[in-house]
Amino acid sequence: MPVKFRKMFGLGNDFIVIDARQDSKLSAAAEPRRATALTDRKTGIGCDQLIILEACEDAMCRMRIINADGSEVGACGNATRCIGGLLFQEKPDAPEATIRTKAGLLRCFKCEDPDMITVDMGEPGLKWEQVPVSKEVDTLHCKEACEGPGLTDCACCSMGNPHATFFVDDCEKVPLQEIGHDLEHHAFFPERCNVSVVTVSKDKKSIRMRVWERGTGITLACGTGACATAVNAIRRGYVGKAENYTTEVKMDGGSLVITYAPPGSGGEKEGHVLMTGRFDTAFTGEIPDSLWG
Ligand SMILES: N[C@@H](CCC[C@H](N)C(=O)O)C(=O)O
């Protein structure tokens, strides 16, 4: 029987989704050689991340996330909205859709617009060992720890995966394609890192972000990257109470609205990161035998 897949998109960040909930043999898609054959845009089907859904006892499904280079990781914000949308299609009356990832249990909620989902992404990891970075630092100002041309003083946090955010005057001018690989593999990040270059708008209502994803490279959008960017902007006071601790993160593939009411701020869902945005299913298909192997 040919293996079926879905192609899904979260703001242009694209995923091959394989549903192994009824047939655990399909989890074999995660084997690095098979995963990279599938993700390869020249010789395979092509995607930023391969997503495998598995049966799970304490959530509606388990979601495994595999980068284009075959590395399995803990979190993917854009795929979480896609899978949340899929679970609501299956159970339209469910009050929430729950997804277990390596990083924890995520809760998804419907929005008025049926193409949008809000995800409670949980609490960010702000301690240096949670990111992780290789030395004991204040993750809000990692001065001199990791630098690139015109880039210094990144802020780091974990959204279930490691992120570094560089605040710059004009992120369009950063040669991300040339420097992304070296920043991802910098010795400061023992588990490598997702790297965003960002510019906060003058009215503080939005942030322009470009991203280099660990294990994939430049993508059109990164959900956890947008969350990390908002968290770091709010921690630095670039966005605050006057903005309801909410900002629109504008990426090449579209925008996400992120809210992070920091602990002690008294906001609803204090300490949690809420991400709201679109998801899309593009098409379904069958994996050719040559790629399954
Ligand atoms: N596209 C994602 C993040 C996918 C994982 C990331 N590349 C990593 O290695 O941590 C998102 O939308 O969050």
Ligand as a Chemical Component Dictionary entry (heavy atoms), coordinates in Angstrom:
data_LIG
# 
_chem_comp.id                   LIG 
_chem_comp.type                 NON-POLYMER 
_chem_comp.pdbx_formal_charge   0 
_chem_comp.three_letter_code    LIG 
# 
loop_
_chem_comp_atom.comp_id 
_chem_comp_atom.atom_id 
_chem_comp_atom.alt_atom_id 
_chem_comp_atom.type_symbol 
_chem_comp_atom.charge 
_chem_comp_atom.model_Cartn_x 
_chem_comp_atom.model_Cartn_y 
_chem_comp_atom.model_Cartn_z 
_chem_comp_atom.pdbx_ordinal 
LIG N1 N1 N 0 9.472  25.978 11.464 1  
LIG C1 C1 C 0 9.409  25.877 12.830 2  
LIG C2 C2 C 0 10.583 25.434 13.627 3  
LIG C3 C3 C 0 11.110 24.067 13.176 4  
LIG C4 C4 C 0 12.227 23.517 14.028 5  
LIG C5 C5 C 0 13.482 24.353 14.024 6  
LIG N2 N2 N 0 14.084 24.444 12.725 7  
LIG C6 C6 C 0 14.484 23.785 15.028 8  
LIG O1 O1 O 0 15.443 23.113 14.631 9  
LIG O2 O2 O 0 14.312 24.013 16.224 10 
LIG C7 C7 C 0 8.429  26.786 13.521 11 
LIG O3 O3 O 0 7.476  27.215 12.852 12 
LIG O4 O4 O 0 8.537  26.999 14.712 13 
# 
loop_
_chem_comp_bond.comp_id 
_chem_comp_bond.atom_id_1 
_chem_comp_bond.atom_id_2 
_chem_comp_bond.value_order 
_chem_comp_bond.pdbx_ordinal 
LIG N1 C1 SING 1  
LIG C1 C2 SING 2  
LIG C1 C7 SING 3  
LIG C2 C3 SING 4  
LIG C3 C4 SING 5  
LIG C4 C5 SING 6  
LIG C5 N2 SING 7  
LIG C5 C6 SING 8  
LIG C6 O1 DOUB 9  
LIG C6 O2 SING 10 
LIG C7 O3 DOUB 11 
LIG C7 O4 SING 12 
# 
